[in-house]
Amino acid sequence: MSFWKSLFGGAKDKAGDAPAGPVQSVQHEGFTIDATPLKEDSHFLICGVISKVVDGERKEHRFIRADRCTSVDSAAEMTIRKGQQIVDQMGEAVFR
Protein backbone atom coordinates (compact mmCIF):
# COMPACT_ATOMS: atom_id res chain seq x y z
CA MET A 1 0.00 0.00 0.00
CA SER A 2 1.40 3.38 -0.90
CA PHE A 3 2.10 6.14 1.56
CA TRP A 4 -0.38 8.48 -0.14
CA LYS A 5 -3.27 6.02 0.01
CA SER A 6 -2.78 5.43 3.70
CA LEU A 7 -2.38 9.15 4.35
CA PHE A 8 -5.57 10.13 2.52
CA GLY A 9 -7.91 7.39 3.70
CA GLY A 10 -7.15 4.63 1.23
CA ALA A 11 -5.93 2.23 3.92
CA LYS A 12 -7.67 -1.11 4.03
CA ASP A 13 -9.31 -2.63 7.06
CA LYS A 14 -7.12 -5.70 7.63
CA ALA A 15 -9.91 -7.48 9.54
CA GLY A 16 -11.96 -7.42 6.34
CA ASP A 17 -9.16 -9.19 4.46
CA ALA A 18 -9.12 -12.29 6.67
CA PRO A 19 -11.21 -15.30 5.66
CA ALA A 20 -14.24 -16.08 7.83
CA GLY A 21 -12.66 -19.40 8.83
CA PRO A 22 -9.95 -21.84 7.84
CA VAL A 23 -9.68 -22.49 4.11
CA GLN A 24 -8.04 -25.85 4.79
CA SER A 25 -7.23 -27.85 7.96
CA VAL A 26 -5.01 -30.87 8.54
CA GLN A 27 -3.84 -32.97 11.46
CA HIS A 28 -0.07 -33.39 11.74
CA GLU A 29 1.79 -35.12 14.59
CA GLY A 30 -1.12 -34.46 16.98
CA PHE A 31 -1.39 -30.76 16.02
CA THR A 32 -4.11 -29.08 13.98
CA ILE A 33 -2.91 -26.74 11.26
CA ASP A 34 -5.51 -24.30 9.91
CA ALA A 35 -4.72 -22.34 6.75
CA THR A 36 -6.20 -18.84 6.85
CA PRO A 37 -4.53 -17.00 3.93
CA LEU A 38 -4.62 -13.22 4.19
CA LYS A 39 -5.63 -11.23 1.12
CA GLU A 40 -3.39 -8.29 0.39
CA ASP A 41 -4.03 -6.37 -2.81
CA SER A 42 -4.27 -9.00 -5.57
CA HIS A 43 -2.23 -11.64 -3.70
CA PHE A 44 -2.60 -13.88 -0.66
CA LEU A 45 -0.10 -14.10 2.20
CA ILE A 46 0.73 -17.35 3.95
CA CYS A 47 -1.13 -17.17 7.26
CA GLY A 48 -2.25 -19.91 9.62
CA VAL A 49 -2.86 -21.25 13.11
CA ILE A 50 -1.21 -24.23 14.77
CA SER A 51 -3.16 -25.60 17.71
CA LYS A 52 -3.14 -28.51 20.13
CA VAL A 53 -4.87 -29.43 23.38
CA VAL A 54 -2.17 -29.62 26.08
CA ASP A 55 -3.17 -30.63 29.63
CA GLY A 56 -6.82 -29.92 28.83
CA GLU A 57 -6.09 -26.43 27.52
CA ARG A 58 -6.16 -25.46 23.84
CA LYS A 59 -2.92 -23.75 22.86
CA GLU A 60 -2.54 -21.74 19.65
CA HIS A 61 0.33 -20.30 17.67
CA ARG A 62 -0.50 -17.90 14.83
CA PHE A 63 1.98 -17.34 12.05
CA ILE A 64 2.19 -15.16 8.96
CA ARG A 65 4.85 -15.09 6.28
CA ALA A 66 5.67 -12.52 3.63
CA ASP A 67 5.44 -15.08 0.81
CA ARG A 68 2.80 -14.11 -1.74
CA CYS A 69 0.61 -16.43 -3.80
CA THR A 70 -1.71 -15.60 -6.67
CA SER A 71 -4.56 -17.85 -5.50
CA VAL A 72 -6.12 -18.67 -2.16
CA ASP A 73 -5.69 -22.40 -2.88
CA SER A 74 -1.94 -22.15 -3.46
CA ALA A 75 -1.59 -19.96 -0.36
CA ALA A 76 -3.50 -22.56 1.69
CA GLU A 77 -1.25 -25.37 0.42
CA MET A 78 1.90 -23.38 1.23
CA THR A 79 0.49 -22.48 4.66
CA ILE A 80 -0.10 -26.15 5.47
CA ARG A 81 3.44 -27.05 4.38
CA LYS A 82 4.92 -24.21 6.46
CA GLY A 83 2.82 -25.24 9.46
CA GLN A 84 4.05 -28.83 9.16
CA GLN A 85 7.62 -27.58 8.97
CA ILE A 86 7.14 -25.48 12.13
CA VAL A 87 5.63 -28.48 13.99
CA ASP A 88 8.45 -30.78 12.83
CA GLN A 89 11.13 -28.31 13.94
CA MET A 90 9.63 -26.99 17.18
CA GLY A 91 6.95 -29.39 18.42
CA GLU A 92 5.18 -28.09 21.54
CA ALA A 93 7.93 -25.49 22.04
CA VAL A 94 6.00 -23.40 19.49
CA PHE A 95 3.61 -22.44 22.30
CA ARG A 96 6.27 -20.92 24.57
Buried (B, 14 or more C-beta within 10 A) or exposed (E): EEEEEEEEEEEEEEEEBEBEEBBBBBEBEEBBBBBBBBBBEEBBBBBBBBBBEEEEEEBEBEBBBEBBBEEBBBBBBBBBBBBBEBBEEEEEEBBE
